[in-house]
């Protein structure tokens, strides 16, 4: 479960970063 939570958190961070860079809300 811990690994899954960390992986999800990392993916969420990457997604937020991509949204910011692309400018697509």
PDB file of N, CA, C, O and CB in Angstrom:
ATOM      1  N   UNK A   1       0.836  -1.207   0.000  1.00  0.00           N
ATOM      2  CA  UNK A   1       0.000   0.000   0.000  1.00  0.00           C
ATOM      3  C   UNK A   1       0.873   1.260   0.000  1.00  0.00           C
ATOM      4  O   UNK A   1       0.579   2.243  -0.680  1.00  0.00           O
ATOM      5  CB  UNK A   1      -0.947   0.004   1.228  1.00  0.00           C
ATOM      6  N   UNK A   2       1.949   1.199   0.779  1.00  0.00           N
ATOM      7  CA  UNK A   2       2.813   2.387   0.866  1.00  0.00           C
ATOM      8  C   UNK A   2       3.409   2.710  -0.496  1.00  0.00           C
ATOM      9  O   UNK A   2       3.435   3.866  -0.917  1.00  0.00           O
ATOM     10  CB  UNK A   2       3.942   2.172   1.902  1.00  0.00           C
ATOM     11  N   UNK A   3       3.890   1.669  -1.182  1.00  0.00           N
ATOM     12  CA  UNK A   3       4.487   1.897  -2.496  1.00  0.00           C
ATOM     13  C   UNK A   3       3.466   2.500  -3.449  1.00  0.00           C
ATOM     14  O   UNK A   3       3.791   3.386  -4.240  1.00  0.00           O
ATOM     15  CB  UNK A   3       5.043   0.587  -3.072  1.00  0.00           C
ATOM     16  N   UNK A   4       2.230   2.016  -3.372  1.00  0.00           N
ATOM     17  CA  UNK A   4       1.179   2.524  -4.261  1.00  0.00           C
ATOM     18  C   UNK A   4       0.914   3.994  -3.974  1.00  0.00           C
ATOM     19  O   UNK A   4       0.774   4.796  -4.897  1.00  0.00           O
ATOM     20  CB  UNK A   4      -0.121   1.706  -4.099  1.00  0.00           C
ATOM     21  N   UNK A   5       0.846   4.350  -2.691  1.00  0.00           N
ATOM     22  CA  UNK A   5       0.573   5.734  -2.314  1.00  0.00           C
ATOM     23  C   UNK A   5       1.684   6.654  -2.808  1.00  0.00           C
ATOM     24  O   UNK A   5       1.418   7.735  -3.334  1.00  0.00           O
ATOM     25  CB  UNK A   5       0.418   5.858  -0.792  1.00  0.00           C
ATOM     26  N   UNK A   6       2.924   6.219  -2.634  1.00  0.00           N
ATOM     27  CA  UNK A   6       4.061   7.030  -3.087  1.00  0.00           C
ATOM     28  C   UNK A   6       4.021   7.176  -4.603  1.00  0.00           C
ATOM     29  O   UNK A   6       4.247   8.264  -5.131  1.00  0.00           O
ATOM     30  CB  UNK A   6       5.405   6.397  -2.641  1.00  0.00           C
ATOM     31  N   UNK A   7       3.737   6.087  -5.296  1.00  0.00           N
ATOM     32  CA  UNK A   7       3.713   6.128  -6.749  1.00  0.00           C
ATOM     33  C   UNK A   7       2.619   7.068  -7.238  1.00  0.00           C
ATOM     34  O   UNK A   7       2.821   7.834  -8.181  1.00  0.00           O
ATOM     35  CB  UNK A   7       3.506   4.724  -7.322  1.00  0.00           C
ATOM     36  N   UNK A   8       1.456   7.004  -6.588  1.00  0.00           N
ATOM     37  CA  UNK A   8       0.348   7.876  -6.972  1.00  0.00           C
ATOM     38  C   UNK A   8       0.701   9.326  -6.702  1.00  0.00           C
ATOM     39  O   UNK A   8       0.391  10.204  -7.506  1.00  0.00           O
ATOM     40  CB  UNK A   8      -0.934   7.492  -6.220  1.00  0.00           C
ATOM     41  N   UNK A   9       1.347   9.580  -5.575  1.00  0.00           N
ATOM     42  CA  UNK A   9       1.711  10.949  -5.208  1.00  0.00           C
ATOM     43  C   UNK A   9       2.704  11.510  -6.221  1.00  0.00           C
ATOM     44  O   UNK A   9       2.607  12.670  -6.620  1.00  0.00           O
ATOM     45  CB  UNK A   9       2.309  10.997  -3.779  1.00  0.00           C
ATOM     46  N   UNK A  10       3.663  10.674  -6.635  1.00  0.00           N
ATOM     47  CA  UNK A  10       4.661  11.116  -7.619  1.00  0.00           C
ATOM     48  C   UNK A  10       3.978  11.418  -8.951  1.00  0.00           C
ATOM     49  O   UNK A  10       4.266  12.432  -9.588  1.00  0.00           O
ATOM     50  CB  UNK A  10       5.768  10.037  -7.809  1.00  0.00           C
ATOM     51  N   UNK A  11       3.070  10.530  -9.369  1.00  0.00           N
ATOM     52  CA  UNK A  11       2.372  10.739 -10.633  1.00  0.00           C
ATOM     53  C   UNK A  11       1.551  12.017 -10.583  1.00  0.00           C
ATOM     54  O   UNK A  11       1.474  12.750 -11.569  1.00  0.00           O
ATOM     55  CB  UNK A  11       1.471   9.541 -10.959  1.00  0.00           C
ATOM     56  N   UNK A  12       0.935  12.287  -9.429  1.00  0.00           N
ATOM     57  CA  UNK A  12       0.136  13.503  -9.281  1.00  0.00           C
ATOM     58  C   UNK A  12       1.016  14.732  -9.422  1.00  0.00           C
ATOM     59  O   UNK A  12       0.619  15.722 -10.037  1.00  0.00           O
ATOM     60  CB  UNK A  12      -0.588  13.518  -7.924  1.00  0.00           C
ATOM     61  N   UNK A  13       2.216  14.667  -8.848  1.00  0.00           N
ATOM     62  CA  UNK A  13       3.129  15.803  -8.941  1.00  0.00           C
ATOM     63  C   UNK A  13       3.527  16.031 -10.391  1.00  0.00           C
ATOM     64  O   UNK A  13       3.572  17.170 -10.856  1.00  0.00           O
ATOM     65  CB  UNK A  13       4.379  15.576  -8.068  1.00  0.00           C
ATOM     66  N   UNK A  14       3.817  14.949 -11.105  1.00  0.00           N
ATOM     67  CA  UNK A  14       4.209  15.058 -12.510  1.00  0.00           C
ATOM     68  C   UNK A  14       3.054  15.644 -13.324  1.00  0.00           C
ATOM     69  O   UNK A  14       3.266  16.486 -14.197  1.00  0.00           O
ATOM     70  CB  UNK A  14       4.627  13.671 -13.075  1.00  0.00           C
ATOM     71  N   UNK A  15       1.840  15.196 -13.032  1.00  0.00           N
ATOM     72  CA  UNK A  15       0.678  15.683 -13.768  1.00  0.00           C
ATOM     73  C   UNK A  15       0.508  17.185 -13.552  1.00  0.00           C
ATOM     74  O   UNK A  15       0.277  17.931 -14.504  1.00  0.00           O
ATOM     75  CB  UNK A  15      -0.596  14.929 -13.333  1.00  0.00           C
ATOM     76  N   UNK A  16       0.622  17.628 -12.294  1.00  0.00           N
ATOM     77  CA  UNK A  16       0.486  19.052 -11.992  1.00  0.00           C
ATOM     78  C   UNK A  16       1.568  19.835 -12.723  1.00  0.00           C
ATOM     79  O   UNK A  16       1.314  20.920 -13.245  1.00  0.00           O
ATOM     80  CB  UNK A  16       0.569  19.305 -10.466  1.00  0.00           C
ATOM     81  N   UNK A  17       2.765  19.285 -12.757  1.00  0.00           N
ATOM     82  CA  UNK A  17       3.879  19.967 -13.424  1.00  0.00           C
ATOM     83  C   UNK A  17       3.612  20.075 -14.925  1.00  0.00           C
ATOM     84  O   UNK A  17       3.873  21.112 -15.534  1.00  0.00           O
ATOM     85  CB  UNK A  17       5.211  19.219 -13.166  1.00  0.00           C
ATOM     86  N   UNK A  18       3.096  19.005 -15.514  1.00  0.00           N
ATOM     87  CA  UNK A  18       2.804  19.003 -16.943  1.00  0.00           C
ATOM     88  C   UNK A  18       1.725  20.035 -17.262  1.00  0.00           C
ATOM     89  O   UNK A  18       1.819  20.752 -18.258  1.00  0.00           O
ATOM     90  CB  UNK A  18       2.364  17.600 -17.406  1.00  0.00           C
ATOM     91  N   UNK A  19       0.708  20.104 -16.420  1.00  0.00           N
ATOM     92  CA  UNK A  19      -0.379  21.058 -16.634  1.00  0.00           C
ATOM     93  C   UNK A  19       0.159  22.478 -16.583  1.00  0.00           C
ATOM     94  O   UNK A  19      -0.245  23.331 -17.373  1.00  0.00           O
ATOM     95  CB  UNK A  19      -1.494  20.867 -15.585  1.00  0.00           C
ATOM     96  N   UNK A  20       1.073  22.730 -15.650  1.00  0.00           N
ATOM     97  CA  UNK A  20       1.632  24.075 -15.502  1.00  0.00           C
ATOM     98  C   UNK A  20       2.481  24.430 -16.719  1.00  0.00           C
ATOM     99  O   UNK A  20       2.404  25.549 -17.227  1.00  0.00           O
ATOM    100  CB  UNK A  20       2.475  24.177 -14.210  1.00  0.00           C
ATOM    101  N   UNK A  21       3.280  23.491 -17.181  1.00  0.00           N
ATOM    102  CA  UNK A  21       4.158  23.759 -18.318  1.00  0.00           C
ATOM    103  C   UNK A  21       3.357  23.930 -19.603  1.00  0.00           C
ATOM    104  O   UNK A  21       3.638  24.822 -20.403  1.00  0.00           O
ATOM    105  CB  UNK A  21       5.177  22.630 -18.481  1.00  0.00           C
ATOM    106  N   UNK A  22       2.358  23.070 -19.797  1.00  0.00           N
ATOM    107  CA  UNK A  22       1.582  23.112 -21.030  1.00  0.00           C
ATOM    108  C   UNK A  22       0.625  24.293 -21.020  1.00  0.00           C
ATOM    109  O   UNK A  22       0.283  24.832 -22.072  1.00  0.00           O
ATOM    110  CB  UNK A  22       0.810  21.805 -21.226  1.00  0.00           C
ATOM    111  N   UNK A  23       0.190  24.697 -19.823  1.00  0.00           N
ATOM    112  CA  UNK A  23      -0.731  25.813 -19.716  1.00  0.00           C
ATOM    113  C   UNK A  23      -2.168  25.370 -19.923  1.00  0.00           C
ATOM    114  O   UNK A  23      -3.077  26.199 -19.967  1.00  0.00           O
ATOM    115  CB  UNK A  23      -0.371  26.886 -20.716  1.00  0.00           C
ATOM    116  N   UNK A  24      -2.378  24.062 -20.050  1.00  0.00           N
ATOM    117  CA  UNK A  24      -3.741  23.559 -20.227  1.00  0.00           C
ATOM    118  C   UNK A  24      -4.329  23.231 -18.863  1.00  0.00           C
ATOM    119  O   UNK A  24      -3.833  22.350 -18.161  1.00  0.00           O
ATOM    120  CB  UNK A  24      -3.763  22.307 -21.153  1.00  0.00           C
ATOM    121  N   UNK A  25      -5.383  23.939 -18.493  1.00  0.00           N
ATOM    122  CA  UNK A  25      -5.982  23.725 -17.181  1.00  0.00           C
ATOM    123  C   UNK A  25      -6.791  22.468 -17.189  1.00  0.00           C
ATOM    124  O   UNK A  25      -7.381  22.108 -16.170  1.00  0.00           O
ATOM    125  CB  UNK A  25      -6.846  24.904 -16.769  1.00  0.00           C
TER     126      UNK A  25
END
